[in-house]
Amino acid sequence: YVVTNNHVVEDASSVLVMLDDGRSYEALAVYTDVLTDLAVLKIGAEGLPAAEIGDSSALRIGDAVVAIGNSLGMGISATSGIASAVDVSLASSPGQTLLELVQTDAAINPGNSGGPLVNARGEVIGINSIKIAQIGVEGMGYSITINQALPVIQDLIENGRVIRPWLGVGMATVNSFMTSRYELPVESGVLVTEVVPGSPADDVGLVPGDIIVVFASRNITGVQDFTRAISLLSVGDQAVIVFWRGEKKETRIATLEATPPA
């Protein structure tokens, strides 16, 4: 099994894995998780070396790190730097926020995605994912922590997908513009934009237009808060939902189900 990023393999009709010794294998299976931008490839090779796994929770700002990858398709290379920040949340695409990232000033370029971020002992403590590429911005690359990635990798190997607690709603972060434009009763929270039929949200009567402000005893100011709150729960848990419907504040209790297969 080979770990990489979802964005490296998404939409591919086939995936070819090339090893450092020149051998190549077509992936027999590709398992992906869009939410964490992780993917696992299965190839028909035996006896491959495996990197040592570290503990990303022990990483401190200023610790030395090395990013390894096939930068610009020019072969395996390594760049060094430090952990610039830990426990970073970053919007990687519209509607998607990656949580618990490590920020590093080690150069991360196209081709580094899916490669390991290692500590001074050579232990993998992250998986290189994205960088901020803007004029005037330098040294802001981000890696998914290995502690966050391992359960996802295990689920992908065992189940072919990640099984998460699921409410069954589409949502958008409430902001001042939305509050003013639609005369909403609150200035923060998440606006329910869609309710999946037969989902836990549908079962308790949530409808598009409701604004969730508390979920599972956590104040919700936006989609990122909701994502973090639901990630702390398990399938079968009950969650108290406080929301506004028009000018009326209501409370419901939903029993979370497993995310349905794509």
Backbone bond lengths (Angstrom), bond angles and torsions (degrees), N, CA, C in turn:
res aa  C-N    CA-C-N  psi(-1)  N-CA   C-N-CA  omega(-1)  CA-C   N-CA-C  phi
1 Y - - - 1.456 - - 1.529 109.65 -
2 V 1.322 115.87 137.01 1.461 122.65 -178.77 1.523 107.99 -123.71
3 V 1.315 116.22 130.95 1.467 121.19 -178.71 1.521 109.73 -97.58
4 T 1.328 116.19 137.53 1.457 121.51 174.58 1.523 108.25 -149.06
5 N 1.326 117.20 -165.57 1.463 121.99 176.92 1.528 110.90 -93.62
6 N 1.310 115.86 149.99 1.459 120.09 174.36 1.523 110.77 -60.63
7 H 1.342 117.30 -41.62 1.464 118.49 -175.15 1.528 112.72 -68.52
8 V 1.327 117.33 -13.55 1.465 120.87 176.51 1.526 110.91 -74.95
9 V 1.341 116.88 -33.59 1.464 120.28 -172.16 1.530 113.78 -114.32
10 E 1.329 118.24 -9.50 1.465 118.36 -174.99 1.523 110.82 -62.22
11 D 1.318 114.68 144.24 1.470 124.15 179.58 1.525 113.21 69.93
12 A 1.336 118.43 5.40 1.464 120.11 177.89 1.525 110.09 -79.24
13 S 1.329 116.70 139.48 1.469 120.07 176.04 1.523 110.77 -82.20
14 S 1.318 117.39 -25.30 1.470 122.64 173.69 1.519 107.93 -153.89
15 V 1.336 116.30 156.08 1.463 121.43 -177.61 1.518 108.75 -128.34
16 L 1.316 116.43 128.51 1.465 122.01 178.40 1.527 108.88 -108.02
17 V 1.326 116.24 125.50 1.459 122.13 179.14 1.521 108.47 -102.92
18 M 1.333 117.29 120.48 1.462 122.39 178.34 1.526 109.04 -106.18
19 L 1.321 116.15 126.29 1.454 121.87 179.43 1.521 110.41 -86.94
20 D 1.318 115.43 163.61 1.462 120.24 -176.72 1.526 112.13 -66.11
21 D 1.354 116.88 -23.03 1.467 119.35 179.89 1.521 112.70 -88.06
22 G 1.329 117.52 6.24 1.454 121.55 175.84 1.514 114.90 99.47
23 R 1.330 117.83 -15.45 1.468 119.95 177.98 1.532 109.66 -69.08
24 S 1.316 115.75 151.68 1.458 119.91 177.67 1.525 109.75 -136.72
25 Y 1.321 114.98 147.22 1.453 121.89 -178.22 1.526 109.01 -138.13
26 E 1.319 116.76 136.77 1.453 119.55 170.46 1.519 108.10 -79.52
27 A 1.321 116.56 134.19 1.464 120.47 -178.23 1.524 110.26 -62.44
28 L 1.344 115.71 129.86 1.458 121.30 178.02 1.525 110.82 -78.67
29 A 1.321 116.27 -27.90 1.462 121.61 178.35 1.521 108.50 -152.16
30 V 1.315 115.59 147.39 1.466 122.20 177.53 1.521 107.85 -130.44
31 Y 1.327 116.38 117.49 1.458 121.75 179.38 1.527 108.29 -114.20
32 T 1.315 116.83 130.83 1.464 119.46 -173.60 1.523 111.69 -130.60
33 D 1.332 114.46 156.24 1.457 121.83 174.16 1.524 107.80 -136.48
34 V 1.315 115.81 106.68 1.470 121.04 -175.78 1.517 110.89 -64.48
35 L 1.328 117.27 -39.23 1.458 120.81 -172.47 1.524 112.49 -60.76
36 T 1.333 117.91 -38.16 1.465 121.16 179.78 1.525 112.51 -103.29
37 D 1.339 117.31 0.23 1.468 122.24 -178.83 1.533 111.43 58.77
38 L 1.334 116.35 40.65 1.462 120.63 178.29 1.530 110.43 -117.90
39 A 1.314 115.93 153.14 1.463 121.73 176.80 1.518 108.91 -146.50
40 V 1.337 115.80 150.90 1.452 122.66 175.59 1.524 107.90 -125.57
41 L 1.323 116.14 130.09 1.460 122.40 177.55 1.525 109.07 -109.38
42 K 1.322 116.59 140.02 1.456 121.21 175.63 1.522 108.15 -109.69
43 I 1.343 116.28 125.97 1.467 120.46 179.36 1.527 109.46 -125.10
44 G 1.312 116.36 159.10 1.460 121.65 -176.96 1.510 113.10 -88.79
45 A 1.300 117.74 55.57 1.468 122.85 178.92 1.515 109.49 -118.47
46 E 1.321 116.42 152.40 1.466 121.70 -179.57 1.522 109.93 -120.09
47 G 1.328 116.34 151.50 1.459 121.85 171.28 1.512 115.46 65.56
48 L 1.309 118.23 29.15 1.468 120.15 179.36 1.530 110.21 -73.70
49 P 1.321 117.78 145.30 1.470 119.67 176.60 1.523 110.02 -69.87
50 A 1.323 117.37 149.97 1.463 122.22 179.33 1.517 108.94 -123.40
51 A 1.316 115.65 140.52 1.468 120.56 178.88 1.524 109.88 -73.79
52 E 1.313 115.90 149.94 1.453 121.32 174.99 1.537 109.23 -73.72
53 I 1.316 116.27 140.62 1.456 121.68 -178.19 1.529 109.87 -98.98
54 G 1.334 116.31 133.36 1.456 121.40 178.80 1.518 111.55 -102.77
55 D 1.320 116.22 -169.31 1.463 123.04 -179.95 1.527 107.94 -115.82
56 S 1.333 116.19 103.81 1.464 119.06 -176.27 1.526 112.30 -69.75
57 S 1.332 118.07 -18.83 1.467 119.51 178.90 1.524 111.70 -69.62
58 A 1.343 116.53 -18.27 1.464 120.48 179.20 1.529 112.16 -87.44
59 L 1.340 116.48 -4.71 1.462 120.49 -177.53 1.518 110.66 -70.21
60 R 1.335 116.04 133.61 1.458 122.09 179.79 1.521 110.05 -118.88
61 I 1.327 115.63 153.32 1.461 119.67 175.83 1.529 109.18 -59.44
62 G 1.324 115.91 129.38 1.454 121.27 -178.57 1.513 114.08 100.67
63 D 1.352 117.67 -13.11 1.467 120.14 177.74 1.527 110.20 -64.64
64 A 1.330 115.76 144.06 1.464 121.10 179.00 1.527 110.58 -73.15
65 V 1.336 116.70 136.68 1.459 122.46 177.61 1.524 109.44 -137.33
66 V 1.329 115.90 158.44 1.462 122.44 176.66 1.526 108.15 -131.68
67 A 1.335 116.39 129.34 1.462 122.15 176.63 1.519 108.67 -99.54
68 I 1.331 115.89 128.43 1.459 121.72 -177.48 1.514 109.42 -118.05
69 G 1.327 117.60 139.35 1.457 120.29 177.96 1.510 111.69 179.42
70 N 1.322 114.68 -177.92 1.469 122.17 -179.91 1.524 107.90 -98.68
71 S 1.317 115.54 68.19 1.454 121.55 -172.84 1.526 111.58 -60.39
72 L 1.347 115.20 124.50 1.467 123.80 178.90 1.525 112.47 57.59
73 G 1.341 116.99 20.08 1.456 121.35 178.86 1.516 113.94 69.64
74 M 1.336 116.90 21.56 1.463 121.24 -175.49 1.522 112.40 -100.43
75 G 1.322 117.87 14.47 1.460 120.75 -179.96 1.519 111.18 104.25
76 I 1.320 114.96 167.18 1.452 120.61 -176.95 1.528 110.80 -65.35
77 S 1.340 114.81 131.38 1.460 119.95 178.54 1.517 108.35 -144.87
78 A 1.322 115.30 164.49 1.467 121.37 -179.27 1.521 109.19 -130.96
79 T 1.327 115.46 140.00 1.460 121.47 174.61 1.519 108.03 -126.81
80 S 1.323 116.28 143.73 1.464 119.69 -174.82 1.521 110.81 -111.15
81 G 1.327 115.01 158.55 1.448 121.22 177.53 1.516 109.49 -176.38
82 I 1.306 116.54 -153.58 1.459 121.81 178.55 1.528 109.45 -128.96
83 A 1.314 114.82 165.45 1.461 120.10 169.64 1.522 107.08 -77.67
84 S 1.321 116.09 109.35 1.470 120.59 -175.51 1.525 112.20 -80.88
85 A 1.337 116.45 -30.67 1.465 121.78 179.21 1.522 107.72 -160.11
86 V 1.316 115.93 155.14 1.466 120.81 178.28 1.522 109.22 -127.66
87 D 1.325 116.01 161.08 1.467 122.85 179.93 1.519 111.11 55.85
88 V 1.330 116.04 48.85 1.457 122.39 -179.59 1.526 109.46 -93.60
89 S 1.319 117.59 140.38 1.463 123.05 171.70 1.521 107.85 -109.93
90 L 1.335 116.37 136.45 1.461 119.26 -174.23 1.524 108.99 -147.18
91 A 1.336 116.53 132.62 1.462 121.56 174.72 1.525 108.00 -73.64
92 S 1.345 116.70 115.63 1.461 120.61 -177.73 1.515 111.85 -92.58
93 S 1.338 116.82 -21.45 1.452 122.61 177.59 1.514 106.99 -163.93
94 P 1.337 118.31 166.07 1.463 119.11 179.99 1.532 111.45 -56.04
95 G 1.326 115.96 124.24 1.453 120.52 177.93 1.514 114.74 83.29
96 Q 1.331 118.56 0.00 1.463 120.61 -178.72 1.518 109.71 -127.26
97 T 1.329 116.59 126.73 1.456 122.53 177.91 1.516 109.14 -123.71
98 L 1.334 116.78 125.72 1.458 121.52 174.93 1.513 109.04 -88.80
99 L 1.332 116.55 135.44 1.457 122.25 -175.97 1.522 110.78 -110.13
100 E 1.336 116.13 159.29 1.467 123.64 173.21 1.526 112.02 55.32
101 L 1.332 116.66 45.22 1.458 121.07 177.67 1.523 111.31 -86.15
102 V 1.328 115.20 157.71 1.458 122.37 169.92 1.523 107.66 -103.28
103 Q 1.317 117.46 126.82 1.459 120.76 174.23 1.517 108.46 -93.97
104 T 1.333 115.95 136.33 1.459 120.38 179.94 1.515 110.71 -138.64
105 D 1.338 115.62 152.77 1.464 119.75 174.51 1.521 111.42 -95.78
106 A 1.351 117.59 3.04 1.466 119.93 171.34 1.524 107.38 -63.80
107 A 1.320 117.01 132.94 1.461 120.70 -174.76 1.527 111.07 -61.23
108 I 1.339 115.84 123.47 1.457 122.76 175.14 1.519 107.05 -120.00
109 N 1.336 115.66 117.73 1.454 121.91 -176.15 1.519 109.97 -123.67
110 P 1.351 117.90 168.48 1.466 119.23 175.63 1.533 110.51 -51.98
111 G 1.305 116.45 129.57 1.464 121.65 -174.66 1.514 111.90 107.84
112 N 1.342 116.21 -22.94 1.464 120.08 175.55 1.529 112.13 -79.04
113 S 1.332 116.85 -19.70 1.458 120.33 -177.06 1.526 110.78 -55.69
114 G 1.335 115.82 132.35 1.457 120.97 179.83 1.507 113.98 87.13
115 G 1.325 117.26 -8.85 1.459 120.68 177.47 1.518 111.00 -82.35
116 P 1.325 116.75 165.68 1.460 119.56 -176.37 1.530 113.19 -83.72
117 L 1.331 114.13 147.86 1.460 122.25 165.39 1.520 105.37 -105.46
118 V 1.332 117.04 120.73 1.464 120.03 -174.59 1.520 110.55 -116.45
119 N 1.337 115.23 156.18 1.461 120.62 176.87 1.522 110.16 -88.51
120 A 1.332 116.90 -173.51 1.462 121.36 -175.37 1.530 112.25 -65.83
121 R 1.341 117.56 -17.20 1.466 121.38 177.54 1.524 111.99 -93.00
122 G 1.328 116.56 2.40 1.458 119.95 -179.87 1.517 113.43 80.77
123 E 1.332 117.63 12.97 1.460 121.25 179.92 1.529 109.90 -89.06
124 V 1.313 116.82 139.00 1.462 121.00 -179.73 1.528 109.44 -71.97
125 I 1.337 115.84 121.04 1.462 120.07 177.30 1.529 111.26 -120.68
126 G 1.338 116.66 1.65 1.460 119.64 177.96 1.512 111.70 -166.60
127 I 1.326 115.99 165.83 1.463 123.12 175.73 1.518 107.10 -122.43
128 N 1.328 116.14 115.80 1.456 121.55 -175.80 1.527 110.23 -59.32
129 S 1.341 115.68 133.38 1.456 117.79 -173.99 1.521 113.39 -128.90
130 I 1.330 118.22 -57.96 1.460 119.67 -172.80 1.526 110.41 -142.86
131 K 1.318 114.85 165.93 1.460 120.63 172.78 1.520 107.95 -141.07
132 I 1.332 115.81 158.22 1.454 120.66 173.74 1.523 107.52 -92.32
133 A 1.325 115.36 115.73 1.459 120.60 -177.19 1.521 108.64 -114.06
134 Q 1.312 116.24 88.43 1.454 122.15 178.27 1.520 108.96 -135.00
135 I 1.305 115.60 155.82 1.464 119.82 176.59 1.522 108.94 -61.39
136 G 1.324 116.27 129.09 1.454 120.97 179.22 1.513 113.86 88.79
137 V 1.339 117.68 -1.86 1.470 121.45 179.04 1.514 109.26 -111.41
138 E 1.316 117.27 124.19 1.459 121.84 178.96 1.525 109.90 -133.82
139 G 1.307 115.10 149.36 1.455 120.23 171.87 1.508 114.93 65.69
140 M 1.349 117.84 38.20 1.459 121.03 178.05 1.527 109.04 -126.39
141 G 1.351 114.46 79.13 1.451 121.05 175.05 1.516 109.38 -107.00
142 Y 1.326 116.43 157.85 1.458 120.18 -174.19 1.528 110.91 -134.35
143 S 1.327 114.27 141.48 1.459 121.28 179.43 1.524 109.56 -127.38
144 I 1.323 115.71 143.48 1.461 121.79 174.20 1.521 107.61 -75.99
145 T 1.326 118.14 130.31 1.463 119.81 -178.13 1.521 110.33 -66.88
146 I 1.322 115.79 144.40 1.460 120.38 -178.33 1.524 111.13 -66.41
147 N 1.329 117.55 -30.96 1.467 119.43 178.73 1.527 111.35 -65.91
148 Q 1.325 116.66 -33.96 1.458 120.29 175.78 1.523 110.79 -76.80
149 A 1.334 116.69 -33.70 1.470 120.58 -174.71 1.524 113.27 -75.63
150 L 1.327 118.25 -35.57 1.468 120.28 -172.21 1.530 113.98 -58.48
151 P 1.346 120.27 -46.59 1.468 118.36 177.73 1.523 112.57 -61.68
152 V 1.335 117.02 -35.18 1.458 121.11 178.20 1.524 109.75 -66.15
153 I 1.332 116.40 -44.96 1.466 121.06 179.06 1.525 110.50 -60.23
154 Q 1.336 116.52 -43.74 1.461 120.96 -179.65 1.522 111.12 -62.33
155 D 1.343 116.55 -42.83 1.463 120.28 178.13 1.523 111.07 -63.01
156 L 1.320 116.93 -41.87 1.462 120.42 -179.68 1.523 111.18 -63.02
157 I 1.328 116.75 -40.12 1.455 120.30 179.62 1.528 110.98 -68.91
158 E 1.315 117.04 -44.36 1.464 121.11 -173.84 1.527 113.00 -80.71
159 N 1.342 117.06 -35.49 1.460 120.09 -172.56 1.522 114.19 -118.95
160 G 1.323 117.20 -10.73 1.459 119.82 -176.87 1.513 113.15 79.22
161 R 1.327 117.43 -4.02 1.453 122.96 178.25 1.523 108.33 -159.47
162 V 1.316 116.82 167.36 1.457 121.38 178.54 1.524 108.32 -95.89
163 I 1.324 115.77 126.19 1.453 120.99 178.82 1.522 108.60 -95.64
164 R 1.323 116.02 114.47 1.467 122.18 -176.91 1.526 110.04 -123.73
165 P 1.322 116.99 159.32 1.463 118.82 170.01 1.520 109.60 -65.56
166 W 1.322 115.85 143.42 1.464 121.66 -169.89 1.512 110.23 -138.16
167 L 1.324 116.52 132.04 1.462 121.75 176.33 1.521 111.20 -98.45
168 G 1.337 115.91 -35.63 1.462 119.50 176.78 1.511 114.80 91.03
169 V 1.338 116.00 42.89 1.467 119.86 177.93 1.519 110.28 -130.84
170 G 1.329 115.32 149.89 1.451 121.42 164.22 1.514 106.97 -96.77
171 M 1.310 117.28 148.25 1.461 118.36 -174.24 1.518 112.19 -151.94
172 A 1.323 113.80 162.20 1.465 121.33 176.76 1.521 107.76 -139.88
173 T 1.331 115.80 147.01 1.462 120.90 179.35 1.528 110.63 -71.38
174 V 1.317 115.62 130.17 1.466 120.57 176.12 1.528 109.03 -75.44
175 N 1.319 116.90 131.18 1.469 121.23 176.89 1.531 109.36 -130.42
176 S 1.312 115.40 177.79 1.463 119.82 -175.33 1.526 111.93 -62.93
177 F 1.327 117.17 -34.58 1.468 119.79 178.72 1.525 110.56 -64.06
178 M 1.359 115.96 -46.87 1.459 119.51 179.50 1.527 110.93 -62.42
179 T 1.332 116.23 -40.91 1.461 120.15 179.92 1.519 111.15 -59.82
180 S 1.331 115.98 -43.24 1.458 120.64 -178.99 1.535 111.25 -73.60
181 R 1.314 115.74 -44.72 1.477 119.88 -175.47 1.518 112.40 -65.22
182 Y 1.344 116.42 -41.34 1.466 120.03 -174.61 1.535 112.86 -107.85
183 E 1.342 115.90 8.81 1.464 121.97 178.34 1.533 111.07 51.93
184 L 1.318 114.96 53.39 1.458 120.85 -179.23 1.530 110.07 -77.58
185 P 1.338 117.58 154.42 1.468 120.05 -177.36 1.526 113.68 -79.71
186 V 1.343 118.36 -9.64 1.467 121.73 -178.80 1.526 109.36 -134.38
187 E 1.337 115.47 162.93 1.466 120.31 -178.49 1.519 112.24 -107.07
188 S 1.334 117.97 0.10 1.464 120.93 176.71 1.523 108.66 -150.62
189 G 1.316 115.79 163.87 1.455 122.12 -176.92 1.515 109.44 131.16
190 V 1.339 117.08 -167.71 1.462 120.31 174.80 1.527 109.07 -122.80
191 L 1.309 114.44 130.83 1.462 121.70 178.57 1.521 108.69 -87.20
192 V 1.320 117.02 124.37 1.464 121.43 176.95 1.526 108.32 -74.45
193 T 1.326 116.68 118.25 1.464 121.68 -178.73 1.517 112.57 -102.65
194 E 1.346 116.32 -18.59 1.466 120.42 -178.23 1.519 108.67 -156.09
195 V 1.309 117.03 143.43 1.463 122.63 173.78 1.525 107.93 -125.31
196 V 1.328 116.61 122.78 1.459 121.03 -178.79 1.532 109.38 -74.20
197 P 1.322 117.90 126.77 1.468 120.12 178.97 1.530 111.67 -57.13
198 G 1.325 116.58 134.09 1.456 121.31 178.93 1.514 114.68 80.31
199 S 1.320 118.05 2.22 1.460 122.44 -179.56 1.524 109.98 -81.78
200 P 1.350 117.96 167.33 1.463 119.84 174.87 1.526 112.94 -55.33
201 A 1.335 116.98 -37.66 1.464 120.55 178.33 1.523 110.81 -63.94
202 D 1.328 116.40 -41.09 1.461 121.21 178.34 1.523 110.47 -66.09
203 D 1.331 116.38 -38.84 1.463 120.59 -178.40 1.529 112.71 -62.18
204 V 1.349 116.47 -33.85 1.474 118.97 -178.99 1.525 112.66 -95.31
205 G 1.343 116.84 3.49 1.452 119.77 172.23 1.508 117.16 90.88
206 L 1.335 118.54 14.93 1.464 118.95 174.52 1.524 109.40 -67.25
207 V 1.326 116.18 145.91 1.461 120.86 -179.75 1.531 108.62 -136.87
208 P 1.340 116.95 156.43 1.465 119.16 174.72 1.527 110.88 -54.72
209 G 1.326 115.32 136.78 1.459 120.86 -176.90 1.514 113.07 105.69
210 D 1.348 117.35 -20.88 1.461 120.07 174.57 1.528 109.35 -66.11
211 I 1.330 117.18 149.46 1.468 122.07 179.18 1.523 108.31 -121.20
212 I 1.327 116.37 110.74 1.463 121.75 -179.42 1.522 108.98 -81.38
213 V 1.344 116.37 127.17 1.461 120.88 -179.74 1.530 112.12 -117.71
214 V 1.345 117.07 -19.07 1.466 121.69 175.67 1.514 107.69 -139.02
215 F 1.330 115.71 133.83 1.467 120.89 177.28 1.522 108.00 -140.02
216 A 1.322 116.27 121.54 1.469 122.27 178.62 1.531 110.87 53.47
217 S 1.323 115.88 46.55 1.474 124.08 175.59 1.524 113.33 69.40
218 R 1.331 118.20 12.90 1.467 121.16 177.43 1.528 108.68 -113.21
219 N 1.331 115.82 133.80 1.455 119.70 174.21 1.525 109.52 -68.17
220 I 1.308 116.38 133.27 1.455 121.58 -175.63 1.521 109.24 -111.97
221 T 1.333 116.23 115.40 1.463 120.61 178.48 1.523 111.98 -104.98
222 G 1.346 116.67 -12.13 1.454 120.05 -179.52 1.513 111.15 -172.36
223 V 1.331 115.44 179.81 1.469 121.88 -177.33 1.526 111.08 -59.95
224 Q 1.333 117.08 -36.70 1.464 119.97 -179.56 1.524 110.77 -62.90
225 D 1.324 117.59 -42.06 1.465 120.77 177.40 1.527 110.94 -61.73
226 F 1.322 115.77 -43.15 1.465 119.31 -179.39 1.532 110.40 -64.47
227 T 1.336 116.89 -43.99 1.462 120.65 180.00 1.522 111.15 -59.27
228 R 1.323 115.69 -43.17 1.465 119.59 179.31 1.530 110.75 -66.91
229 A 1.330 116.88 -40.66 1.466 120.50 -177.95 1.519 111.48 -64.31
230 I 1.328 118.15 -44.40 1.462 120.19 -177.58 1.521 111.27 -73.69
231 S 1.335 117.22 -26.23 1.469 120.21 179.18 1.527 111.75 -68.60
232 L 1.327 117.50 -20.14 1.459 121.72 -179.73 1.534 112.24 -84.20
233 L 1.338 116.95 -5.67 1.456 121.86 -177.59 1.522 110.91 -103.39
234 S 1.331 115.82 173.65 1.461 122.31 -179.88 1.520 109.64 -124.25
235 V 1.334 114.94 161.09 1.457 120.51 176.00 1.536 108.34 -59.39
236 G 1.330 116.73 131.93 1.463 121.63 -178.70 1.512 113.99 96.83
237 D 1.346 117.27 -14.66 1.465 120.22 177.47 1.528 110.20 -68.27
238 Q 1.322 114.89 151.85 1.455 120.49 173.52 1.526 109.40 -100.36
239 A 1.318 116.07 139.40 1.461 121.13 -178.54 1.521 109.36 -127.63
240 V 1.327 115.63 128.89 1.463 120.91 175.13 1.530 108.08 -80.37
241 I 1.324 115.70 127.95 1.467 121.62 -178.62 1.524 108.64 -116.43
242 V 1.328 115.69 121.63 1.465 120.98 175.01 1.525 107.10 -107.96
243 F 1.321 116.81 127.45 1.454 120.20 -175.93 1.525 111.13 -146.53
244 W 1.329 113.75 160.75 1.460 120.79 175.08 1.514 109.06 -102.72
245 R 1.321 115.26 135.18 1.465 121.62 171.89 1.520 106.34 -125.20
246 G 1.332 114.82 102.16 1.456 118.54 -171.31 1.514 109.44 66.43
247 E 1.325 116.73 -126.90 1.463 120.98 -179.56 1.527 111.97 -96.14
248 K 1.340 117.15 7.39 1.459 120.81 -175.28 1.528 110.94 -110.42
249 K 1.341 116.34 133.09 1.459 122.50 177.93 1.531 108.69 -94.87
250 E 1.332 116.50 128.26 1.454 120.70 -176.20 1.531 110.70 -129.33
251 T 1.334 116.28 162.63 1.459 122.72 179.55 1.524 109.37 -133.28
252 R 1.325 116.27 135.38 1.464 122.07 175.54 1.535 108.34 -135.26
253 I 1.320 116.67 160.29 1.457 121.96 176.22 1.529 108.16 -120.58
254 A 1.339 116.24 117.78 1.456 121.85 -178.72 1.515 110.98 -108.65
255 T 1.325 116.22 141.26 1.456 122.18 173.90 1.522 108.41 -97.49
256 L 1.320 116.92 117.05 1.475 121.37 -172.77 1.526 110.68 -73.94
257 E 1.321 115.37 140.62 1.455 122.03 177.20 1.532 109.69 -110.51
258 A 1.337 115.78 172.74 1.453 120.58 177.25 1.528 109.73 -75.18
259 T 1.322 115.89 144.02 1.460 120.11 175.80 1.526 109.64 -56.40
260 P 1.329 118.12 127.44 1.464 118.76 -178.94 1.520 111.24 -70.19
261 P 1.346 117.50 153.15 1.463 119.83 177.87 1.525 110.80 -59.89
262 A 1.314 116.23 148.03 1.474 120.05 179.07 1.522 108.95 -64.90
